[in-house]
Amino acid sequence: MSNMTENQRAQFERATYAGSGERIRRGSERGAGIYSVIAVVVAVLLSYVALSTIEGWWQWLVLAAIIFTVIGFMIAISPNRRGM
């Protein structure tokens, strides 16, 4: 290491701080699956309650506007979207 510049030494040491690829612990796929199931159940229940309390056409219109806005946002931030 004595023949390295300060920047080269910093880059070399930074790699050792991150740990090797073998020791890096990935997240629990089981935990992510449980979270997904719980999130879907909660979303279905909240959607049912929201749809059952809608009384007039104006509320349906507002719901449709919210849904179209969310879909537009999803399209706008999509990583697969072609560049302009």
SVG drawing of the C-alpha trace seen along z (x, -y; Angstrom):
<svg xmlns="http://www.w3.org/2000/svg" viewBox="-76 -16 82 33">
<polyline fill="none" stroke="black" stroke-width="0.4" points="0.0,0.0 2.9,-2.3 3.1,-3.0 -0.6,-4.1 -1.8,-7.6 -4.2,-8.8 -7.2,-8.5 -6.2,-5.0 -5.9,-3.9 -9.3,-5.4 -11.0,-3.5 -9.3,-0.3 -10.4,-0.7 -13.9,-1.7 -14.5,1.7 -13.5,3.5 -16.0,1.4 -18.9,2.6 -18.2,6.2 -17.9,9.1 -20.7,10.2 -21.0,13.4 -21.6,11.9 -24.2,9.3 -27.5,10.3 -30.4,9.8 -33.9,9.0 -36.2,11.7 -38.4,12.8 -40.8,14.4 -41.3,11.1 -41.9,9.3 -44.5,11.9 -46.3,11.5 -46.3,7.8 -47.7,8.0 -50.6,10.3 -51.5,8.0 -51.3,4.9 -53.6,6.5 -56.1,7.5 -56.1,4.0 -56.5,2.4 -59.4,4.7 -61.2,3.9 -60.7,0.2 -61.8,0.3 -65.0,2.1 -65.8,-0.4 -65.1,-3.4 -67.2,-1.9 -70.1,-1.1 -70.3,-4.7 -70.4,-6.5 -73.8,-8.1 -73.9,-10.3 -72.4,-10.6 -70.1,-13.4 -68.4,-11.1 -67.9,-8.6 -66.5,-11.4 -64.0,-12.3 -63.0,-8.7 -62.4,-8.3 -60.3,-11.5 -58.2,-10.1 -57.7,-6.7 -56.7,-8.4 -54.3,-10.6 -52.7,-7.6 -52.4,-5.8 -50.9,-8.8 -48.4,-9.1 -47.5,-5.4 -46.8,-5.9 -44.8,-9.1 -42.4,-7.4 -42.2,-4.0 -38.6,-2.9 -39.6,-1.3 -40.9,-4.6 -39.2,-5.7 -37.3,-8.9 -38.5,-12.1"/>
</svg>
